[in-house]
Amino acid sequence: MEDNIDIAELSEQLLADWGHQVMTAGNGADALAKLSAFSPDVVFIDIGLPGMNGYEVAQRIRATLPPSVTLVALSGYGQEEHRQRANEVGFNRYLVKPVRDEQLAAVLSNCRPRDGG
């Protein structure tokens, strides 16, 4: 989830090029609605989403999706209190923007690309 359309599109293209199925959403409510038809292995969530922030989205996802789903917080803030809050609501990883390709690859290294079927 990323509310910046340009960043969302670039991230979507990069992940698709790496062989992953990708679903994007610009806000928390849209993402939660889309998740009912999509079984992700990893969910990247911008903390500063409009309307419903990333912490609330993560809490709702944790209440509905299996614990095996990896939640990754994306934030412009790297202070310990932000990392701790992310951990408390169920995030598995915390990445500070701008996120490098190598960081994304490390998070995804345990996820096999899906073949679409």
Residue frames as qw, qx, qy, qz and C-alpha x, y, z in Angstrom:
[[0.000, 0.888, 0.459, 0.000, 0.00, 0.00, 0.00],
 [0.399, -0.194, 0.066, 0.894, 1.37, 3.32, -1.04],
 [0.214, 0.815, 0.435, -0.317, -0.56, 6.55, -1.49],
 [0.025, 0.685, -0.386, -0.617, 2.07, 8.09, -3.80],
 [0.845, 0.448, 0.173, -0.234, 0.91, 6.89, -7.22],
 [0.481, 0.734, -0.480, -0.013, 4.33, 7.18, -8.88],
 [0.168, -0.489, 0.824, -0.234, 6.06, 5.16, -6.16],
 [0.746, 0.076, 0.562, -0.349, 3.26, 2.57, -6.16],
 [0.796, 0.572, -0.041, -0.194, 3.53, 2.11, -9.94],
 [0.312, 0.693, -0.644, 0.088, 7.33, 1.83, -9.89],
 [0.383, -0.339, 0.799, -0.318, 7.22, -0.66, -7.03],
 [0.827, 0.252, 0.369, -0.342, 4.52, -2.68, -8.76],
 [0.703, 0.645, -0.280, -0.103, 6.55, -2.87, -11.97],
 [0.070, 0.625, -0.754, 0.191, 9.75, -3.82, -10.14],
 [0.544, -0.169, 0.746, -0.346, 8.07, -6.61, -8.17],
 [0.841, 0.416, 0.192, -0.286, 6.27, -7.89, -11.27],
 [0.511, 0.705, -0.491, -0.029, 9.58, -7.90, -13.15],
 [0.118, -0.466, 0.835, -0.268, 10.99, -10.06, -10.34],
 [0.373, -0.050, -0.897, -0.232, 8.18, -12.57, -10.94],
 [0.032, 0.247, 0.761, -0.599, 5.77, -11.66, -8.15],
 [0.091, -0.669, -0.637, -0.373, 2.03, -11.18, -8.42],
 [0.184, -0.079, -0.299, 0.933, 1.29, -7.68, -7.21],
 [0.124, -0.775, -0.579, -0.223, -1.80, -5.87, -6.03],
 [0.258, 0.095, -0.232, 0.933, -1.61, -2.20, -5.14],
 [0.212, -0.796, -0.564, -0.055, -3.89, 0.06, -3.14],
 [0.222, 0.560, -0.083, 0.794, -3.71, 3.77, -2.41],
 [0.369, -0.490, 0.330, -0.717, -5.37, 3.63, 1.00],
 [0.178, -0.182, 0.903, -0.347, -6.14, 1.22, 3.80],
 [0.654, 0.262, 0.438, -0.559, -9.83, 0.72, 3.11],
 [0.691, 0.537, -0.327, -0.356, -9.15, -0.13, -0.54],
 [0.238, 0.449, -0.858, 0.081, -6.40, -2.56, 0.45],
 [0.376, -0.050, 0.806, -0.454, -8.55, -4.35, 3.00],
 [0.741, 0.395, 0.181, -0.513, -11.30, -4.75, 0.43],
 [0.604, 0.572, -0.513, -0.210, -8.88, -6.14, -2.17],
 [0.070, -0.432, 0.875, -0.207, -7.28, -8.58, 0.28],
 [0.729, 0.065, 0.515, -0.447, -10.45, -10.65, 0.37],
 [0.862, 0.484, 0.059, -0.140, -9.68, -11.78, -3.20],
 [0.505, 0.681, -0.475, 0.236, -5.88, -11.90, -2.96],
 [0.882, -0.458, -0.041, 0.103, -3.74, -14.22, -0.82],
 [0.297, 0.843, -0.386, 0.229, -0.47, -12.37, -0.33],
 [0.831, -0.097, -0.363, 0.411, 2.73, -13.75, 1.11],
 [0.403, -0.200, -0.192, 0.872, 4.01, -10.24, 1.87],
 [0.046, 0.889, 0.417, 0.185, 2.19, -6.94, 2.38],
 [0.406, 0.060, -0.114, 0.905, 4.13, -3.68, 2.19],
 [0.162, -0.839, -0.517, -0.053, 2.27, -0.94, 4.09],
 [0.223, 0.483, -0.110, 0.840, 3.08, 2.75, 4.13],
 [0.269, -0.387, -0.660, 0.586, 2.63, 4.01, 7.69],
 [0.054, 0.367, 0.131, -0.919, 1.47, 7.46, 6.53],
 [0.064, 0.373, 0.801, 0.464, -1.59, 6.40, 4.55],
 [0.271, -0.197, -0.017, -0.942, -4.52, 8.82, 4.23],
 [0.719, -0.305, -0.284, -0.556, -7.62, 8.06, 6.27],
 [0.920, -0.384, 0.055, -0.051, -6.53, 4.89, 8.03],
 [0.004, 0.802, -0.596, -0.035, -2.84, 4.83, 8.93],
 [0.600, 0.348, -0.717, -0.067, -0.61, 1.84, 8.34],
 [0.080, -0.203, 0.838, -0.500, -0.69, 0.76, 11.99],
 [0.634, 0.154, 0.398, -0.645, -4.48, 0.37, 11.87],
 [0.744, 0.400, -0.387, -0.370, -4.30, -1.44, 8.53],
 [0.331, 0.352, -0.859, 0.170, -1.76, -3.88, 9.99],
 [0.333, -0.062, 0.731, -0.592, -3.97, -4.57, 13.00],
 [0.748, 0.288, 0.138, -0.582, -6.93, -5.34, 10.74],
 [0.645, 0.440, -0.599, -0.180, -4.85, -7.56, 8.50],
 [0.088, 0.294, -0.886, 0.347, -3.53, -9.47, 11.50],
 [0.527, 0.063, 0.566, -0.631, -7.12, -10.07, 12.60],
 [0.792, 0.403, 0.097, -0.449, -8.07, -11.63, 9.25],
 [0.686, 0.549, -0.474, -0.064, -5.06, -13.12, 7.44],
 [0.937, -0.194, -0.217, 0.192, -2.93, -16.07, 8.55],
 [0.452, -0.836, 0.206, 0.235, 0.08, -15.24, 10.74],
 [0.756, -0.011, 0.413, 0.507, 2.35, -16.57, 7.98],
 [0.372, 0.828, 0.227, 0.354, 1.73, -13.37, 5.97],
 [0.556, -0.182, -0.123, 0.801, 4.73, -11.07, 6.31],
 [0.041, 0.954, 0.290, 0.057, 3.84, -7.44, 7.03],
 [0.595, 0.026, 0.004, 0.803, 6.46, -4.84, 6.16],
 [0.067, -0.902, -0.267, 0.331, 6.14, -1.26, 7.39],
 [0.518, 0.394, 0.177, 0.738, 7.38, 1.48, 5.08],
 [0.258, -0.904, -0.288, 0.182, 8.04, 4.81, 6.75],
 [0.367, 0.769, -0.146, 0.503, 9.97, 8.02, 6.46],
 [0.408, -0.757, 0.343, -0.378, 10.65, 7.79, 10.19],
 [0.730, 0.216, -0.626, 0.165, 13.34, 5.54, 11.61],
 [0.219, -0.530, 0.528, -0.626, 13.11, 6.38, 15.30],
 [0.114, 0.054, -0.965, 0.232, 12.85, 3.58, 17.82],
 [0.387, 0.236, 0.561, -0.692, 9.34, 4.56, 18.95],
 [0.639, 0.391, -0.238, -0.618, 8.04, 4.10, 15.39],
 [0.438, 0.275, -0.851, -0.094, 9.73, 0.74, 15.07],
 [0.074, 0.017, 0.868, -0.491, 8.37, -0.36, 18.44],
 [0.551, 0.295, 0.271, -0.732, 4.83, 0.69, 17.54],
 [0.623, 0.367, -0.524, -0.450, 5.09, -1.24, 14.27],
 [0.262, 0.169, -0.937, 0.157, 6.23, -4.32, 16.16],
 [0.271, 0.101, 0.684, -0.669, 3.36, -3.98, 18.64],
 [0.644, 0.357, 0.121, -0.666, 0.69, -4.00, 15.92],
 [0.879, 0.126, 0.458, -0.050, 2.13, -7.02, 14.12],
 [0.529, 0.778, -0.323, -0.104, 4.63, -5.86, 11.53],
 [0.958, -0.103, 0.072, 0.259, 7.46, -8.32, 10.85],
 [0.614, 0.076, 0.125, 0.776, 9.86, -5.83, 9.25],
 [0.016, -0.925, -0.196, 0.326, 10.34, -2.07, 9.23],
 [0.617, 0.224, 0.281, 0.700, 11.96, -0.30, 6.28],
 [0.079, -0.742, -0.121, 0.655, 12.81, 3.39, 6.21],
 [0.579, 0.740, 0.293, 0.178, 12.15, 5.23, 2.96],
 [0.700, 0.433, -0.340, -0.455, 13.65, 5.53, 0.50],
 [0.855, -0.166, 0.490, -0.045, 13.74, 1.74, 0.27],
 [0.099, 0.582, -0.694, -0.412, 16.48, 0.28, -1.89],
 [0.795, 0.216, -0.433, -0.367, 15.94, -2.63, -4.29],
 [0.409, 0.265, -0.829, 0.276, 18.32, -4.73, -2.19],
 [0.279, -0.086, 0.642, -0.709, 16.12, -4.25, 0.87],
 [0.766, 0.166, 0.001, -0.621, 13.03, -5.38, -1.05],
 [0.695, 0.313, -0.637, -0.110, 14.91, -8.38, -2.41],
 [0.123, 0.239, -0.838, 0.476, 16.00, -9.37, 1.10],
 [0.530, 0.026, 0.457, -0.714, 12.42, -9.26, 2.38],
 [0.812, 0.302, -0.100, -0.489, 11.17, -11.28, -0.58],
 [0.218, 0.498, -0.837, -0.067, 13.98, -13.84, -0.52],
 [0.253, -0.015, 0.924, -0.286, 11.80, -16.34, 1.35],
 [0.609, 0.469, 0.364, -0.526, 8.82, -15.91, -0.98],
 [0.433, 0.057, 0.761, 0.479, 8.62, -17.93, -4.16],
 [0.291, 0.230, -0.262, -0.891, 7.24, -16.11, -7.20],
 [0.617, 0.302, 0.645, -0.333, 3.80, -17.42, -8.12],
 [0.236, -0.009, 0.746, 0.623, 3.16, -18.70, -11.64],
 [0.370, 0.042, -0.193, -0.908, -0.30, -17.22, -11.82],
 [0.665, -0.115, -0.587, -0.447, -2.11, -20.49, -11.22]]
